[in-house]
Amino acid sequence: MTTDFVSNEEIKKATGWITVLSIVLILLGILAIFAPVIATAFFTAMMGWIAIIGGIIMIIESFRSQPVRGFWLNLIVGILYAIAGLYILLNIPKAVAVLTLAFGILFIVEGIFTIIMGFQNRAGRNASWLVVLNGVITLILGILVLNSWPFSALWLIGLYVGISLLFSGIALLVAAQAAKRELADTAVS
């Protein structure tokens, strides 16, 4: 059995890149939080491009694997993905409104199921109240989103993406700094 050890220099280099990436994520998160309408439009457009590219890949793969079962299914699904992506790109305001409506419904359903799970499973005994609280907050958030829909469509997705990017960046930065401290501690000992 062989064990591959990573050198201290490789760890320093990796944590340096992770630190840079985390700072970029934090900055993008802050930008999205302060410009949620632009972030919403950008995120929705990216979803459109992903659907188009995914659809094209599925269409190409359906012809490449024609002798294999599922040719028509792959072809039709690929065409539908490409059409959906094109529709999203040509109708970003409508796509944003539909996505926001879907998020509102999702939050309500998730909130209800999380509350039920918190009461049924008693996860962590003393901490089950946190699960229920999470469900209540998610449920309230879903109600607020639907209550202010379609106006919430202007800012909701961008704000949530911004918050997610911000916290992802903070988590990566903390992890990179912890790895650097551990590396420094092992070098001293």
C-alpha distance (Angstrom), angle and dihedral (degrees) to the residues before:
residue distance angle dihedral
M1 . . .
T2 3.77 . .
T3 3.76 126.7 .
D4 3.77 121.8 -153.1
F5 3.77 111.2 -145.2
V6 3.77 120.7 -160.5
S7 3.78 113.7 -135.2
N8 3.78 121.9 -122.8
E9 3.79 89.2 -115.7
E10 3.82 91.4 56.2
I11 3.80 90.3 49.2
K12 3.83 91.2 50.2
K13 3.80 90.5 49.4
A14 3.82 92.6 47.6
T15 3.80 94.0 47.2
G16 3.81 89.1 48.4
W17 3.80 90.5 56.1
I18 3.80 91.1 44.4
T19 3.80 89.7 51.7
V20 3.81 91.1 51.5
L21 3.82 91.2 46.7
S22 3.79 91.8 48.3
I23 3.82 91.9 50.9
V24 3.82 90.0 49.9
L25 3.83 90.1 49.8
I26 3.82 91.0 49.1
L27 3.81 91.7 49.8
L28 3.82 92.3 46.7
G29 3.80 89.5 48.1
I30 3.79 92.3 51.6
L31 3.81 90.4 46.4
A32 3.82 91.1 50.7
I33 3.81 91.5 47.9
F34 3.81 92.2 51.7
A35 3.84 94.0 41.2
P36 3.81 102.8 33.6
V37 3.81 95.6 155.8
I38 3.81 92.2 57.3
A39 3.81 91.2 42.8
T40 3.82 90.5 50.1
A41 3.80 92.1 52.0
F42 3.81 92.0 45.0
F43 3.82 93.5 48.5
T44 3.79 91.7 47.8
A45 3.81 91.5 48.6
M46 3.80 89.6 50.5
M47 3.81 89.1 53.5
G48 3.80 88.2 52.4
W49 3.80 91.9 51.9
I50 3.79 91.6 46.4
A51 3.81 89.9 52.4
I52 3.81 92.2 48.7
I53 3.81 94.0 47.4
G54 3.82 91.6 44.4
G55 3.79 90.5 49.3
I56 3.80 92.8 49.9
I57 3.80 90.7 49.3
M58 3.81 90.7 50.1
I59 3.81 91.3 49.4
I60 3.80 91.9 49.8
E61 3.81 91.5 46.4
S62 3.80 91.7 49.6
F63 3.82 89.8 59.3
R64 3.80 93.3 42.2
S65 3.80 91.7 52.7
Q66 3.80 95.9 37.5
P67 3.82 95.7 134.8
V68 3.79 89.6 55.3
R69 3.79 120.6 83.8
G70 3.76 118.1 -93.7
F71 3.81 99.1 46.0
W72 3.80 94.7 136.2
L73 3.78 94.4 41.4
N74 3.82 92.4 51.3
L75 3.79 91.3 44.6
I76 3.81 94.5 49.5
V77 3.82 93.9 44.0
G78 3.81 90.3 47.9
I79 3.80 91.1 51.0
L80 3.81 90.8 48.2
Y81 3.82 91.4 49.9
A82 3.81 91.0 50.5
I83 3.81 91.9 47.6
A84 3.81 91.6 47.5
G85 3.80 90.9 49.8
L86 3.77 91.7 48.7
Y87 3.81 90.5 48.0
I88 3.81 90.4 51.0
L89 3.80 92.1 50.9
L90 3.80 93.1 47.3
N91 3.82 93.9 44.2
I92 3.80 106.4 34.5
P93 3.84 95.9 154.0
K94 3.82 91.9 53.2
A95 3.81 91.8 43.9
V96 3.80 90.5 50.8
A97 3.81 90.5 50.9
V98 3.81 92.3 50.0
L99 3.81 92.7 46.2
T100 3.80 91.0 49.9
L101 3.80 91.0 49.7
A102 3.79 89.5 50.1
F103 3.83 90.7 49.6
G104 3.81 91.0 50.7
I105 3.80 92.1 51.4
L106 3.80 90.9 44.2
F107 3.82 92.0 52.4
I108 3.80 92.0 50.4
V109 3.80 92.9 49.3
E110 3.81 92.2 43.7
G111 3.80 91.3 48.2
I112 3.81 92.8 51.4
F113 3.81 93.4 47.4
T114 3.81 92.2 45.3
I115 3.82 91.4 52.2
I116 3.81 90.7 48.9
M117 3.81 90.8 47.5
G118 3.81 91.1 49.7
F119 3.80 91.9 54.5
Q120 3.81 96.9 39.6
N121 3.78 102.1 43.4
R122 3.78 100.3 32.0
A123 3.79 87.5 -148.7
G124 3.77 109.8 -152.6
R125 3.81 91.6 -2.5
N126 3.80 97.6 -124.1
A127 3.80 93.0 35.3
S128 3.83 96.1 51.4
W129 3.79 88.4 97.2
L130 3.83 87.6 66.4
V131 3.81 90.1 57.5
V132 3.81 90.3 49.8
L133 3.82 91.2 46.3
N134 3.81 89.9 50.6
G135 3.80 89.0 51.7
V136 3.80 93.1 48.5
I137 3.81 92.2 49.2
T138 3.81 91.4 47.3
L139 3.80 90.8 48.2
I140 3.81 92.0 49.6
L141 3.80 90.2 47.2
G142 3.81 90.5 52.6
I143 3.80 91.3 49.1
L144 3.81 90.9 49.1
V145 3.81 91.4 49.3
L146 3.81 92.9 50.2
N147 3.79 92.6 41.2
S148 3.80 91.6 56.7
W149 3.81 95.6 36.8
P150 3.06 129.1 156.9
F151 3.83 90.6 22.7
S152 3.81 90.8 54.2
A153 3.81 87.3 61.4
L154 3.79 89.7 76.1
W155 3.79 95.9 64.3
L156 3.81 111.4 9.1
I157 3.79 103.1 84.8
G158 3.81 93.8 41.1
L159 3.79 91.8 48.4
Y160 3.80 93.1 49.0
V161 3.79 92.8 46.2
G162 3.81 88.7 48.9
I163 3.80 92.9 50.6
S164 3.80 90.5 47.1
L165 3.81 92.5 49.6
L166 3.79 91.4 46.6
F167 3.80 94.6 51.6
S168 3.81 92.7 41.8
G169 3.79 89.3 52.8
I170 3.81 92.4 47.7
A171 3.81 91.3 48.8
L172 3.81 91.8 49.5
L173 3.79 91.7 46.9
V174 3.80 92.2 50.7
A175 3.82 90.7 47.5
A176 3.81 92.2 49.0
Q177 3.79 92.3 48.5
A178 3.81 90.9 48.3
A179 3.81 90.1 51.3
K180 3.81 90.4 50.0
R181 3.82 91.6 49.6
E182 3.80 91.2 48.7
L183 3.78 90.3 49.2
A184 3.80 90.5 50.0
D185 3.82 90.9 48.2
T186 3.82 92.3 51.4
A187 3.81 91.0 47.2
V188 3.83 90.6 54.4
S189 3.80 95.0 48.9
